[in-house]
């Protein structure tokens, strides 16, 4: 059995105390609160009947509406309308995996979305991440909680594809640090080939997207080619992106390939000067595709990583 493991760290930092626009966790849905004495975090728990998020795009584990540190808030609701099945009604450092087995499946047959389940392929052709899909087999979720960590485990066995996916959300003792650990085991008969990216959805102290926000990729000479909003919404200066004005309702800034297709180190910072706070994000894998997306209420670096996990191999003698 082949195992693939990824670990990412988010270091929170803050300056002068700011009157934060604290996101309140929604009552009536399964959730957990983590607290290491420095950082307080609320996360929603996967649940097919009562869960906050029941869409078919994002991994159900690790939806985080609130991260508080030193009077500052780092996440929150950035969308105006909510439904549990809306494809992007999610908050925090949530992740999406590309579909597995979609092209190989016939219409009416299942394909796989890690952290979601087996979904039914419709009659139309290409996969669309913004489309809703019917869940054929949801898989099984298990959740273990302590005061400083939550471990989510999702298992699924469907045809040639089977997996055990484990995600840990952990607060580091004595540090303003959030750690995400992912482990994927292939229990099927076919390789699992996918990409995963973290959408991040930063909302620092409720500030709208605009002047004051800076996004820095210290190891990357950012490419200005093919970007939506360059010179009008943002300015690129070497490894730094600065917002020139506040985004209007319905407007977005989109930068589909800031590293010109190169593989680059997984490290970036998102800061807000007026709030005096921000985050530094690192992990132990390189970025294969570097994207930045913004809406009026959120700033979202989207680092992609390639994932290939082989099935069990039996050697006969």
Beta strands, then each sheet from edge to edge (+ up, - down):
strand 1: 3-14
strand 2: 31-35
strand 3: 39-44
strand 4: 63-69
strand 5: 72-73
strand 6: 95-97
strand 7: 110-113
strand 8: 117-120
strand 9: 135-137
strand 10: 140-145
strand 11: 149-158
strand 12: 161-171
strand 13: 177-186
strand 14: 192-198
strand 15: 213-216
strand 16: 234-237
strand 17: 240-243
strand 18: 253-255
strand 19: 267-272
strand 20: 277-283
strand 21: 289-295
strand 22: 298-309
sheet 1: 10+ 11- 12+ 13- 1+ 20- 19+ 15- 17+ 16-
sheet 2: 2+ 3- 4+ 5-
sheet 3: 6+ 14- 22+ 21- 18+
sheet 4: 7+ 8- 9+
end
